[in-house]
Amino acid sequence: QVIAQLIANAESMIADYNYDGAKTLLESYSSEMSTFPALQSKYNEVVEIVDSLVVWDDPGEVVNLSFHPLIVDPQRAFADPSYGPGYRSSHITCTEFSNILNDLYENDYVLIDLYDLIEVSEDTIGNVTFTPKSIRLPQGKKPLILTQTNINYYSYMVDGDGDGIAD
């Protein structure tokens, strides 16, 4: 039961492209591998995956898509006579965003964190240095960073009738 949960945790890490985490987790139970063949098998699988990863070492090659805040209620947002045209031209709905993510996954993109690519350090006098880091992904996968701009929901966006209560 504990071993099954351990393997499930490792599989979850693998699904999230956290191969090093899965390997470290399984290695912490190395003394149990001879007793539990499934544990040894999962560890061997992770080692094989880690050995086959492709290095991405140029942050400039990583795609970054940026979005404005998503439209949760399209009928309300697009019907607004003042702001509707702006919403229609520069925002997308939650459904559209979900469809874009699915298309990206189908085209072998993998979401990564900016800090997977950049090491940030500060010296003793406060100078900040950004140093590129390499990432490793499975063959054929491409790294992608998503960012969101203008993360503000102004009062007119949430209180269309001006009564002080979010609509």
C-alpha positions as CSV (number, residue, x, y, z in Angstrom):
1,Q,0.0,0.0,0.0
2,V,2.8,2.4,0.9
3,I,4.8,1.3,-2.2
4,A,1.7,1.7,-4.4
5,Q,1.3,5.3,-3.1
6,L,5.0,6.0,-3.7
7,I,4.8,4.7,-7.3
8,A,1.6,6.8,-7.8
9,N,3.4,9.9,-6.5
10,A,6.3,9.2,-8.8
11,E,3.9,8.8,-11.7
12,S,2.3,12.1,-10.9
13,M,5.7,13.8,-10.9
14,I,6.5,12.2,-14.2
15,A,3.2,13.5,-15.7
16,D,4.3,17.0,-14.6
17,Y,7.7,16.6,-16.2
18,N,9.4,16.5,-12.8
19,Y,11.7,13.6,-13.6
20,D,14.4,14.6,-11.2
21,G,11.9,14.8,-8.4
22,A,10.5,11.4,-9.2
23,K,14.0,9.9,-9.4
24,T,15.0,11.5,-6.1
25,L,11.7,10.3,-4.5
26,L,12.3,6.7,-5.6
27,E,16.0,6.7,-4.7
28,S,15.0,7.6,-1.1
29,Y,13.5,4.0,-1.0
30,S,16.4,2.3,-2.7
31,S,16.8,-0.2,0.2
32,E,13.2,-1.4,-0.6
33,M,13.8,-2.0,-4.3
34,S,15.0,-5.6,-4.0
35,T,11.9,-6.4,-2.0
36,F,9.4,-4.6,-4.3
37,P,10.0,-5.3,-8.0
38,A,7.4,-2.7,-9.0
39,L,9.4,0.0,-7.2
40,Q,12.6,-1.1,-9.0
41,S,10.8,-1.1,-12.3
42,K,9.4,2.4,-11.8
43,Y,12.9,3.6,-10.8
44,N,14.4,2.0,-14.0
45,E,11.7,3.7,-16.1
46,V,12.5,7.1,-14.6
47,V,16.3,6.6,-15.1
48,E,15.6,5.7,-18.7
49,I,13.5,8.9,-19.2
50,V,16.1,11.1,-17.5
51,D,18.8,9.7,-19.7
52,S,16.8,10.4,-22.9
53,L,16.0,14.1,-22.1
54,V,17.0,16.8,-24.6
55,V,18.7,19.9,-23.3
56,W,17.2,23.4,-24.0
57,D,19.9,25.9,-23.1
58,D,18.8,29.0,-25.0
59,P,16.1,30.9,-23.2
60,G,15.6,32.9,-26.4
61,E,14.2,29.9,-28.1
62,V,11.4,29.4,-25.6
63,V,8.0,30.6,-26.7
64,N,6.2,33.1,-24.5
65,L,2.5,33.7,-25.0
66,S,0.9,36.6,-23.1
67,F,-2.7,37.2,-22.4
68,H,-4.8,39.9,-20.9
69,P,-7.3,38.9,-18.1
70,L,-9.7,36.3,-19.3
71,I,-13.4,37.0,-20.0
72,V,-15.5,34.9,-17.6
73,D,-18.9,36.2,-18.7
74,P,-18.7,36.9,-22.5
75,Q,-22.4,37.9,-22.8
76,R,-22.0,40.7,-20.2
77,A,-18.5,41.8,-21.3
78,F,-19.1,41.9,-25.1
79,A,-22.5,43.5,-24.7
80,D,-21.2,46.5,-22.8
81,P,-21.5,49.4,-25.3
82,S,-18.4,51.2,-23.9
83,Y,-16.0,48.4,-23.2
84,G,-17.3,45.5,-25.3
85,P,-15.4,46.4,-28.5
86,G,-12.1,46.6,-26.5
87,Y,-12.8,43.3,-24.8
88,R,-13.6,41.7,-28.1
89,S,-10.4,42.9,-29.7
90,S,-7.9,42.3,-26.9
91,H,-9.2,39.7,-24.5
92,I,-10.2,36.0,-24.9
93,T,-12.8,34.0,-23.0
94,C,-12.0,31.1,-20.6
95,T,-13.2,28.7,-23.2
96,E,-11.0,30.1,-25.9
97,F,-8.0,30.0,-23.5
98,S,-8.8,26.3,-22.7
99,N,-8.9,25.6,-26.4
100,I,-5.6,27.3,-27.0
101,L,-4.0,25.3,-24.2
102,N,-5.3,22.1,-25.7
103,D,-3.9,23.0,-29.1
104,L,-0.5,23.8,-27.6
105,Y,-0.4,20.4,-25.7
106,E,-1.4,18.6,-29.0
107,N,1.5,20.4,-30.7
108,D,4.0,19.1,-28.1
109,Y,4.4,22.3,-26.0
110,V,5.1,21.9,-22.3
111,L,4.4,24.7,-19.8
112,I,7.4,25.6,-17.8
113,D,8.2,28.2,-15.1
114,L,10.4,31.1,-15.9
115,Y,12.6,30.2,-13.0
116,D,13.3,26.9,-14.7
117,L,15.2,28.9,-17.3
118,I,16.7,31.7,-15.2
119,E,18.7,31.7,-12.0
120,V,18.2,34.9,-10.0
121,S,20.9,35.7,-7.5
122,E,21.7,38.8,-5.3
123,D,25.1,39.7,-4.0
124,T,25.7,41.2,-0.6
125,I,25.2,44.8,-1.8
126,G,21.9,44.1,-3.6
127,N,23.1,43.7,-7.2
128,V,20.8,41.2,-8.9
129,T,22.1,38.8,-11.5
130,F,20.1,36.7,-14.0
131,T,21.9,33.7,-15.3
132,P,20.4,31.4,-18.0
133,K,19.8,27.8,-16.9
134,S,19.3,24.7,-19.1
135,I,16.2,22.7,-18.9
136,R,15.7,19.1,-20.1
137,L,12.6,17.9,-21.8
138,P,11.6,14.7,-23.6
139,Q,12.5,14.5,-27.3
140,G,10.0,16.4,-29.4
141,K,8.6,18.5,-26.6
142,K,8.9,22.3,-26.7
143,P,9.0,24.6,-23.7
144,L,6.4,27.3,-23.4
145,I,5.9,30.1,-20.9
146,L,2.5,31.8,-20.4
147,T,2.2,35.2,-18.9
148,Q,-0.7,37.5,-18.1
149,T,-0.6,41.2,-18.6
150,N,-2.6,44.0,-17.0
151,I,-3.8,41.9,-14.1
152,N,-6.3,44.4,-12.9
153,Y,-10.0,44.1,-12.6
154,Y,-11.1,47.7,-12.4
155,S,-14.4,48.5,-10.8
156,Y,-16.2,49.0,-14.1
157,M,-15.2,45.4,-15.0
158,V,-16.8,43.8,-11.9
159,D,-19.5,46.4,-11.0
160,G,-21.1,47.3,-14.2
161,D,-24.2,49.0,-12.6
162,G,-22.1,51.0,-10.2
163,D,-23.9,50.0,-7.0
164,G,-20.7,49.0,-5.2
165,I,-21.5,45.3,-5.3
166,A,-19.7,43.0,-7.8
167,D,-22.1,41.8,-10.4
